[in-house]
């Protein structure tokens, strides 16, 4: 018998992806898939791709998780901390929400509002020193999807002193699943199809998390919505610390930072990240460039917002917390087209 795991918020997009990944994981046994409104309904009524599981949604209450050794919380922001506080200390938890990510109480109040919860170990294994911290933790705060995409592109450059931490500018576009499953007018197919749009311009809630994780001090972030279900493509730009920096220098820093990493790949020169290439994976694809006019450093980054940006990342962290090979049950190979 494997490690007994449960998922709270299993009716959402990230929750459904967690169920799919757990079903294919050789060392995890799913004991409960909890939801709120859908409690008592078949999982396949919400996630038809999971019809083979034969599961029914359980109620989101503490008793549902009593048999679990590990719980994944895929709840809306602001709802994880209350449930986590009721679970026994011996139960390991990976929170896919934002509740336990931010150290700065003022930043939480500014971007989220409500009570600020205790920060947990941050769940991005590829950051220096973070893998060992995750492995030793019982409580891990999974990254935000935009935060993972942008931090992986930016953090090594700031740490190496190649990019300035001031005046970082990011434009990134996400698929519609990044906004969650609740009904919103701007996410209706008739509103999304055939156009690109922006939202939360200059005020996206992942901004303080990106700064905290990447070392950026000032960040201008413009998020966009693309007419596709899943995927993120980010263009991250920063001022070089040396006007003589070459694109090869930027690539060398990224290549050194992710040498040996299985899920972060610096693409061959001339090959640019595409969301389709990361679909269904736990991979992040990076490519470096220099803007000919401004001289700014460019890094393009692509990942699946439900994979490396959410459920895949959560499984990677869980593997580390359980002493398993962190790649167990995950893939870096996409399914395009």
RASUL-V549744 format. One record per residue. N is the residue number from 0. SS is DSSP state (@ for helix, = for strand, . for the rest). OMEGA is omega in degrees with one decimal (NA if undefined). Layout:
BEGIN
<<N;SS;OMEGA> <N;SS;OMEGA>>
END
This chain:
BEGIN
<<0;.;-179.6> <1;.;177.5> <2;=;-178.3> <3;=;-177.2> <4;=;177.3> <5;=;-179.7> <6;=;170.8> <7;=;-174.3> <8;.;-173.6> <9;.;179.9> <10;.;179.8> <11;.;-179.3> <12;@;178.4> <13;@;177.5> <14;@;177.4> <15;@;178.1> <16;@;174.6> <17;@;179.5> <18;@;179.7> <19;@;-178.3> <20;@;178.7> <21;@;-179.6> <22;@;179.9> <23;.;-177.1> <24;.;-175.0> <25;.;-174.0> <26;.;-179.5> <27;=;175.5> <28;=;-178.9> <29;=;-179.9> <30;=;178.9> <31;=;172.4> <32;=;-171.5> <33;=;176.9> <34;=;178.5> <35;.;-176.4> <36;.;-175.7> <37;.;-179.7> <38;.;-178.4> <39;.;179.4> <40;.;175.6> <41;=;177.2> <42;@;-177.9> <43;@;177.2> <44;@;177.2> <45;.;-179.5> <46;.;-176.8> <47;@;178.1> <48;@;-177.3> <49;@;-176.0> <50;@;-178.7> <51;@;-178.6> <52;@;179.3> <53;.;-175.9> <54;.;172.5> <55;=;178.3> <56;.;174.7> <57;=;177.0> <58;=;178.6> <59;.;179.3> <60;.;-172.8> <61;@;-177.4> <62;@;-179.9> <63;@;-172.4> <64;@;-174.9> <65;.;-177.0> <66;.;-173.8> <67;.;171.1> <68;.;-179.9> <69;=;179.0> <70;=;171.6> <71;=;178.3> <72;=;179.0> <73;.;-174.2> <74;.;175.7> <75;.;179.2> <76;.;179.1> <77;.;-177.1> <78;.;-175.9> <79;@;-171.5> <80;@;-178.1> <81;@;179.2> <82;@;-179.7> <83;@;-179.2> <84;.;180.0> <85;.;-177.8> <86;.;-178.8> <87;.;-176.7> <88;.;-177.1> <89;.;179.9> <90;.;177.8> <91;=;-174.8> <92;=;166.5> <93;=;-178.0> <94;=;178.2> <95;.;176.9> <96;.;-174.6> <97;.;-167.2> <98;.;-171.8> <99;.;-177.3> <100;.;-167.6> <101;.;175.5> <102;.;-174.3> <103;.;-178.9> <104;@;179.7> <105;@;177.8> <106;@;176.8> <107;@;-178.6> <108;@;-176.9> <109;@;-173.1> <110;@;-177.2> <111;.;-175.3> <112;.;-178.6> <113;.;-177.3> <114;.;178.5> <115;.;-178.0> <116;.;177.6> <117;.;177.8> <118;.;178.2> <119;.;174.4> <120;=;-175.1> <121;=;-170.2> <122;=;173.1> <123;.;-170.9> <124;.;-175.0> <125;.;174.2> <126;.;-177.9> <127;.;177.2> <128;.;-172.0> <129;@;-178.5> <130;@;-179.6> <131;@;178.6> <132;@;178.3> <133;@;-179.1> <134;@;-177.8> <135;@;-171.5> <136;.;169.7> <137;.;-179.9> <138;=;-178.5> <139;=;176.4> <140;=;179.2> <141;=;180.0> <142;.;164.8> <143;.;-175.1> <144;@;176.4> <145;@;-177.9> <146;@;178.2> <147;@;-178.2> <148;@;-173.3> <149;@;-178.8> <150;@;179.4> <151;@;178.9> <152;@;-167.4> <153;@;-170.7> <154;@;-179.5> <155;@;-177.5> <156;@;176.8> <157;@;-179.5> <158;@;-178.9> <159;.;179.9> <160;.;178.8> <161;.;-178.5> <162;=;176.0> <163;.;177.3> <164;.;176.9> <165;.;171.8> <166;.;172.3> <167;=;-179.2> <168;=;-177.4> <169;=;167.7> <170;=;-175.6> <171;=;-178.3> <172;=;-176.9> <173;=;169.1> <174;.;-171.3> <175;@;-180.0> <176;@;177.9> <177;@;-179.4> <178;@;179.3> <179;.;-171.8> <180;.;-178.2> <181;.;-174.5> <182;.;176.6> <183;.;-174.1> <184;@;-176.1> <185;@;178.3> <186;@;176.0> <187;.;-177.1> <188;@;-178.6> <189;@;179.0> <190;@;-172.8> <191;@;-172.5> <192;.;172.9> <193;.;178.2> <194;.;167.7> <195;.;179.1> <196;=;177.2> <197;=;177.2> <198;=;179.5> <199;.;-176.0> <200;.;178.8> <201;.;-175.7> <202;.;-178.2> <203;.;-173.7> <204;.;177.9> <205;.;-176.7> <206;@;-179.5> <207;@;177.0> <208;@;178.6> <209;@;178.7> <210;@;-179.6> <211;@;-174.7> <212;@;-172.7> <213;@;-174.9> <214;.;176.0> <215;.;178.6> <216;.;172.5> <217;.;-172.7> <218;=;170.9> <219;=;-172.5> <220;=;176.9> <221;=;178.2> <222;=;178.4> <223;=;179.9> <224;=;-178.9> <225;.;-179.3> <226;.;177.8> <227;.;-177.7> <228;.;-172.3> <229;.;-179.3> <230;.;174.5> <231;=;170.8> <232;=;-177.8> <233;=;169.8> <234;=;-176.6> <235;=;179.5> <236;=;-179.9> <237;=;176.6> <238;.;177.2> <239;=;176.3> <240;.;-179.7> <241;.;-177.9> <242;.;-178.6> <243;.;-177.8> <244;.;178.4> <245;.;178.2> <246;@;177.4> <247;@;178.2> <248;@;179.8> <249;@;178.8> <250;@;-179.6> <251;@;179.4> <252;@;179.7> <253;@;-179.4> <254;@;179.0> <255;@;-177.7> <256;@;-174.0> <257;.;175.4> <258;.;179.8> <259;.;177.8> <260;.;-177.1> <261;.;-172.9> <262;.;175.4> <263;=;-175.0> <264;=;170.8> <265;=;-172.9> <266;.;175.7> <267;.;-179.6> <268;.;178.8> <269;.;179.3> <270;.;-173.5> <271;.;-179.4> <272;.;177.7> <273;.;-178.5> <274;@;-177.7> <275;@;-178.3> <276;@;179.7> <277;@;-176.6> <278;.;178.4> <279;.;-176.1> <280;.;170.9> <281;.;-175.5> <282;.;168.3> <283;=;179.1> <284;=;-177.3> <285;=;170.5> <286;=;-177.3> <287;=;175.1> <288;=;173.6> <289;=;177.2> <290;.;-174.5> <291;.;-175.8> <292;.;-174.9> <293;.;-175.6> <294;.;-179.7> <295;.;173.2> <296;=;175.1> <297;=;167.5> <298;=;174.0> <299;=;-174.2> <300;=;178.8> <301;=;172.4> <302;=;174.6> <303;.;-176.2> <304;.;175.4> <305;.;178.5> <306;@;179.4> <307;@;178.6> <308;@;-177.2> <309;@;-170.2> <310;@;178.3> <311;@;177.2> <312;@;180.0> <313;@;177.2> <314;@;177.6> <315;@;178.8> <316;@;179.4> <317;@;177.4> <318;@;179.0> <319;@;-179.2> <320;@;-177.7> <321;.;179.5> <322;.;179.0> <323;.;169.9> <324;.;-171.5> <325;.;-180.0> <326;.;-177.0> <327;.;178.0> <328;.;-176.4> <329;.;178.4> <330;.;173.2> <331;.;-177.4> <332;.;-177.3> <333;.;-176.4> <334;.;178.5> <335;.;3.0> <336;.;NA>>
END
